Structures are given as structure tokens and as C-alpha cells.
Amino acid sequence: MPCVTRSGSASSSSKSRASPSRDFEDEAYALAFSRLVTHYIAANCWLEDGELLRQAHVLAETPGALLNGRYDFQAPVEYAWTLHRAWPRSDLVIVDDAGHGGNRLFGEVARVLDGFAR
């Protein structure tokens, strides 16, 4: 399956300038979100090191998509690329002007999901 790069920026310098979600202005939301993320990260998402790649063969016949922002420092593109190579029916979409979230990345998620719905 293909590796596709998407860019919505007209400039050659397309670093993500996304603002945090307004949801984080609500202290209760921000605290709950922080606790949830910390809980998963502290438990290594309940995966052993390398487990996802070792078990990628289970997905061999399942179509899927991996979306990654080029400027995502929490989940570098290298990780998605490595899983993409181990998962034959995956598409890898790298969003040039996105980080770990934001409208550009979420727009690509919607586009990819629409493709699966067809």
C-alpha cells in the first residue's frame, strides 16, 4: 500500500502552528485528560516493548491506515513507517504541516475514514 504525503500549506516552511484545543481551558477537562494520558503512558499502553511489531502479522490481511504529522514529536514518523512496512495492507499518510493533532491531521483522518466507508 502507498505512502502518501499531504500538505495544505503554500509555503516552504510548513511547521505546525496549531493552537491547543479550547477544551483545555476547562480545568476539569484538562485534569481528566492529563490523568488518562499519564495512566496509559505509565503502563506503556499495556504492551511489551516491540509487541506491536512482533504481532503485526495478525493484521496482514486487514486494510488500515496510519496517519502521522511530520512534526509529531510524541510519535515520530519513523514509528509509523516501521509499522507500515510490517503491515502489508496499511496506508501511511504523513501530514506535512501537522504535529500530534490539529485541524489538518483531523481533516486527513476524516478523509481516510470516508475512503474506508466507500
Stockholm file with secondary structure:
# STOCKHOLM 1.0

chainA/1-118         MPCVTRSGSASSSSKSRASPSRDFEDEAYALAFSRLVTHYIAANCWLEDGELLRQAHVLAETPGALLNGRYDFQAPVEYAWTLHRAWPRSDLVIVDDAGHGGNRLFGEVARVLDGFAR
#=GR chainA/1-118 SS CCEEEECCCSSSCCCCCCCCCGGGGSHHHHHHHHHHHHHHHHTGGGCCTTHHHHTGGGGTTSCEEEEEETTCSSSCHHHHHHHHHHCTTEEEEEETTCSSSSHHHHHHHHHHHHHHHC
#=GC SS_cons         CCEEEECCCSSSCCCCCCCCCGGGGSHHHHHHHHHHHHHHHHTGGGCCTTHHHHTGGGGTTSCEEEEEETTCSSSCHHHHHHHHHHCTTEEEEEETTCSSSSHHHHHHHHHHHHHHHC
//
